[in-house]
Amino acid sequence: MEEVLKYLKECGTFYLATMDGDQPRVRPFGAVCAYEGKIYTMTGNRKPVYQQMLKNPKIEISGMNKGTFIRLECEVVPDDRREVRVAMMEEYPGSLSKMYSVDDKIMEVLYLKNVKATINTLTGESKVIEF
């Protein structure tokens, strides 16, 4: 898990894909943190991406870093605990505080479960990490 978290943080921006009916939707994300042995991401509950994840929790994440790329196949699980929102805000104090606050009833945190992460080189070598 730590290797995947480090990779996503080093990407800065990674891309999260959901399904909207029969249409895939991909958008840039950039916030991840570890809490209680899980990787979390976050979004706002007023965004279509959040509604799409509630309807179908299977997502994919992709990013690229230093000549390699990562793809995560996983599911997201909402976690409404305040302490997880606090942990996310502490990880990104400047950027997230411009859009959200811990108690705004908009910020949503979700953890990744059943993760299969594949890190590939551009020459075709790959490494699989599951957790």
C-alpha positions as CSV (number, residue, x, y, z in Angstrom):
1,M,0.0,0.0,0.0
2,E,2.8,2.4,0.9
3,E,4.4,2.1,-2.5
4,V,1.1,2.9,-4.3
5,L,0.4,5.9,-2.0
6,K,3.9,7.2,-2.6
7,Y,3.5,6.8,-6.4
8,L,0.2,8.6,-6.5
9,K,1.6,11.5,-4.4
10,E,4.6,11.8,-6.7
11,C,2.4,12.0,-9.7
12,G,0.8,15.1,-8.3
13,T,-2.2,14.8,-10.6
14,F,-3.7,11.4,-11.4
15,Y,-6.8,10.5,-13.3
16,L,-9.9,8.8,-11.8
17,A,-12.5,7.1,-14.0
18,T,-16.1,6.3,-13.2
19,M,-19.1,5.2,-15.2
20,D,-22.0,7.5,-15.9
21,G,-24.6,5.0,-17.3
22,D,-22.7,3.5,-20.2
23,Q,-20.3,6.5,-20.6
24,P,-16.9,6.4,-18.9
25,R,-15.9,9.7,-17.2
26,V,-12.4,10.6,-16.4
27,R,-11.2,13.6,-14.4
28,P,-8.0,14.8,-12.7
29,F,-7.6,14.2,-9.0
30,G,-4.7,15.0,-6.7
31,A,-5.5,14.3,-3.1
32,V,-4.7,11.0,-1.4
33,C,-3.7,10.2,2.2
34,A,-3.2,7.2,4.4
35,Y,-5.4,6.6,7.4
36,E,-5.7,3.4,9.5
37,G,-3.9,1.4,6.9
38,K,-6.1,2.5,3.9
39,I,-5.6,4.9,1.1
40,Y,-8.2,7.7,0.9
41,T,-9.2,10.2,-1.7
42,M,-11.8,12.9,-1.5
43,T,-14.3,15.0,-3.5
44,G,-17.3,17.1,-3.0
45,N,-20.8,15.6,-2.7
46,R,-22.2,18.1,-5.1
47,K,-20.1,16.9,-7.9
48,P,-21.3,14.3,-10.5
49,V,-18.2,12.2,-9.8
50,Y,-19.4,11.5,-6.2
51,Q,-22.9,10.5,-7.3
52,Q,-21.3,8.2,-10.0
53,M,-19.1,6.6,-7.3
54,L,-22.1,6.0,-5.0
55,K,-24.1,4.4,-7.9
56,N,-21.1,2.2,-9.0
57,P,-18.2,2.1,-6.6
58,K,-15.9,0.4,-9.1
59,I,-13.3,3.0,-10.3
60,E,-9.9,3.1,-12.0
61,I,-7.1,5.4,-11.3
62,S,-4.2,6.1,-13.6
63,G,-1.1,8.3,-13.4
64,M,2.4,8.7,-14.8
65,N,5.7,9.4,-13.1
66,K,9.3,9.3,-14.2
67,G,8.8,7.0,-17.3
68,T,6.4,4.6,-15.6
69,F,2.7,4.6,-15.2
70,I,0.2,3.1,-12.7
71,R,-3.3,1.8,-13.0
72,L,-5.5,0.9,-10.0
73,E,-8.6,-1.2,-10.3
74,C,-10.5,-0.8,-7.1
75,E,-13.7,0.1,-5.3
76,V,-14.4,3.2,-3.2
77,V,-16.1,3.2,0.1
78,P,-17.4,6.4,1.7
79,D,-16.3,7.1,5.2
80,D,-18.2,9.9,7.0
81,R,-15.9,10.1,10.1
82,R,-14.7,13.6,10.9
83,E,-11.3,12.4,11.9
84,V,-10.7,11.1,8.3
85,R,-11.7,14.5,6.9
86,V,-9.3,16.1,9.3
87,A,-6.5,13.8,8.2
88,M,-7.1,14.7,4.6
89,M,-7.1,18.4,5.3
90,E,-3.9,18.1,7.3
91,E,-2.3,16.4,4.3
92,Y,-3.3,19.2,1.9
93,P,-3.8,22.3,4.1
94,G,-3.4,25.0,1.5
95,S,-5.2,23.6,-1.6
96,L,-8.2,21.8,0.1
97,S,-8.9,24.6,2.5
98,K,-9.7,26.9,-0.5
99,M,-12.6,24.6,-1.4
100,Y,-13.7,22.7,1.6
101,S,-13.7,22.6,5.4
102,V,-14.0,19.6,7.7
103,D,-17.5,20.4,8.8
104,D,-19.0,21.9,5.6
105,K,-21.2,18.9,4.9
106,I,-19.7,19.0,1.3
107,M,-16.3,17.3,1.7
108,E,-16.5,13.5,1.3
109,V,-13.7,11.1,1.9
110,L,-13.6,7.6,0.4
111,Y,-11.2,4.8,0.9
112,L,-9.9,2.4,-1.8
113,K,-10.6,-1.3,-1.3
114,N,-9.9,-4.5,-3.3
115,V,-7.0,-2.6,-4.9
116,K,-5.1,-4.2,-7.8
117,A,-2.3,-1.7,-8.7
118,T,-0.2,-2.3,-11.7
119,I,3.0,-0.3,-12.2
120,N,4.3,-0.5,-15.8
121,T,7.4,0.7,-17.5
122,L,7.3,2.0,-21.0
123,T,9.2,-1.1,-22.1
124,G,6.5,-3.4,-20.9
125,E,7.7,-4.6,-17.5
126,S,5.1,-4.6,-14.8
127,K,4.7,-5.0,-11.1
128,V,1.3,-5.9,-9.5
129,I,0.5,-4.8,-5.9
130,E,-2.8,-6.0,-4.3
131,F,-4.3,-4.9,-1.0
